[in-house]
Amino acid sequence: MSQNKAVVTAGTRGIGAEVAQELARRGYAVTIVGRDLEHGEQTARRIGGARFLQADLSVLAEVRALGERLGAEGPLQLLVNNVGGMWSERWETADGIEASFAVNHLSPTVLTEALLDALRAGAPSRVVNVTSSSISTVPGMPTYDDVDPDEYYGMAVSGRAKLAHLAYSLDLADRLRGTNVSVLAADPGAAATPNAAEMTPEILPPALRPHWQQILEMQRPAAEAARSVVFAATDPSLADRTGVVLDPECHPSDALTSAITPDLLAASQALTERVLKASL
């Protein structure tokens, strides 16, 4: 009997590396994807038997190429879209797209769509999208008329992108009903990751900056934060469920979905399609 195959994006450090290691321990043939060759090779060796593929997931052409390569390899049982990030200062990807929207939403969308045939062929299979409580820091009702919001505060901008991707996740779950491909989202909570170590108080909207120290104290070790993602990827209790969002304690929750309306989904879809078309 052949091994189940799993792909973990941003799997070279932090939460992604912990997820990949646990999946390998549970018998998956794991492919980790990341930008940094040295970190990727080190993590693959540490896991033992894992494969590392180098790709800059902020560059949409590289994401598309990765999708073509993985899709050509046949049935896939698990895709963990762990790629993401938040930054204190705004920056643009090589495609000229604001990085939070590109990395937290566009990149995993492109990869997932490229791998749907492989996931259908590998069914029962799962897509696990790593979401974030940064969604709760988005002020008011977010709009998606443009990639950039009116103001740049890294955590809220990341939350806005994560909300667009969570809306995509729930819509994809509906699209795939009856195919035996489940789509789940998992919030790992605040975690002590390399990305988190680079953050400064300026990442927060001004009203939240007095709470910066409290936010830092909430960070859990990456191995602990990975639990909800691993649960979404492997737990038998979710075998026949889709469109479920898990909180950091592995419980189903609607805390992050309250802003998702048909209008929000339509607006984020229209923006996504426009930006992706322009990037071809």
Disulfide bonds with the S-S distance in Angstrom:
none
